[in-house]
Amino acid sequence: MIEIVSYDGLVSAMQRSAVLAQLEPVVSEARTGLLGYHLAAAAIFSVVGIVVLFLAIFLMEKLTRFSITKEIVDEHNTALAIIVGAIVIGIAIIIAASILG
């Protein structure tokens, strides 16, 4: 399909391209600032998530009547290791979902 462009349409298209060319540095600076903001937020949320995960593991160790570390490391209790691993994965999924919003 051939599109016929009038002189006024051509001029307005040239004006738009000139305006967009002037805005290009502003847009790239805004993207760079936004990238830095998102990287900082990701780093902060990662640290907070790791701290919450370690607090959950510490709380789980304190709430049980036996030592989870002793049972897994010294007694080689594989069933307990699988259960603790599943709990840790579940807590990590909950933390990730809360971070993502």
Secondary structure by P-SEA (a helix, b strand, c coil): cbbbbcaaaaaaaaaaaaaaaaaaaaaaaaaaaaaaaaaaaaaaaaaaaaaaaaaaaaaaaaaccccaaaaaccccaaaaaaaaaaaaaaaaaaaaaaaac
